[in-house]
Amino acid sequence: MTHDVGTTLPSPGKAITPEGREWPLWEVFIRSKQGLEHKHCGSLHATDAQQALQMARDVYTRRQEGVSIWVVPSTAITASQPEDKAELFEPASDKIYRHPTFYEIPDEVGHM
């Protein structure tokens, strides 16, 4: 493949369409056979949700360890900033009743 002088080459790990557009980035979450929740396992570029789901299955569940896959456009995720840590998390430290250290949890309750 040749590129004209002055053409910007795509960054490693980015998928580019023939028209030169970058494919959207998708975040992949897998629920394992033993788990109750989906866990983030990586990211991939795909043209749409269906392709992202198929690619996630191929890349992240090769050993049949998953029972459910979620793919979410990275643009749909809103994250907190490290500098907001005190504002978001420290107020909960004065509400000790929210922590289960004061309660006896019966064995039959299970995953708590």
N, C-alpha and C positions, 0 to 999 in steps of 0.2 A: 504494500500500500504506500503510495506516495502522497506527500502533502506539499501544497504550495508554500513558498517562502512567506512567512508571516502568519501562517495558520497555527492556531493554538492546538496542541495535541491534548487529548483528554487525559485527565488525571488517572493514575492507576486505580482500579476498582470501580470506575464509573462506566456505566453502559450508555452508549450513545446510539441514537437512531440513525438511519441513513441520511435523514434530513439535518443531522447535527444537533438534535435536541437530546438532552440527558433524560434517561428513564427515571421515573420517580423512585425515591428510596422508601422501602417498607421495613418496618420493625416486625420481627417474628417472635411469637410466644408459643411455647409448646407445653402441653400438659402431659406429664409422664404417666405410665400405668400405675405407679405407686403414689402419685401426687394428687392433691385436691385443688391445686391452683396452677395457672399457667405461669411459666417463667420465661423471661426474656432470654433468647439464646443467640440472637444476632440480627443482622440487617442484610437486605439484598435489594438490588435494583430490578424492577419489572415494569412492564407496560401498563398492567392493570391488576386488580385484586385477584382475579382468577389465575393469571400467570404467576403472581406472587405466591399464591397458595400452593400451586403445583411445584414451583421451584423450592419453596420452603420444605415441602414434603421430601423432595429429592435430596436436598442439601442437609437438612437437620434431623431427619428421621430414617436414616439408612439402616438402622439396626432394629426397626420396629419398636422403638422405645416410646413412641408417642401415641396418645389416644385422641388428641384434639390439637388443632393448629389455629392460631389467630394471626392474621397479618393486618397491620395498621399502617396507614400512610404516616411517615415521619412528620409530615406537616401538621397532622392532627394531634400531636402530642405537645402538651404544654408542661414545661418543667420549671421547678423552682431554681433560684440562683443561690450559690453558696453563701453569698452575703446576706441572704434572707433567713439564714438558719435560726438565729436568735428569735426573730419575730414569729417564725412558724412553729418551732419546736420547744422552746423554753417555757412558754406559758403552760404547757401540759405537765411540767414537772411539779407544779404546786397542787395538782389534783391526784394525790396518791391513791385515792379510792378507785381510780380507773385501772390501776395495775392489779392483776389477780393474785398478788402476794398475800392478801388477807383472807383468801377464800380457799376452802378445801374443795378440790374438784374430784368428783367420783370417777373411778377408773372407767366405768361404762360410757362416760361422756366422749371419750376418744380424742379426736384431733382438736385440741383446744390449746 
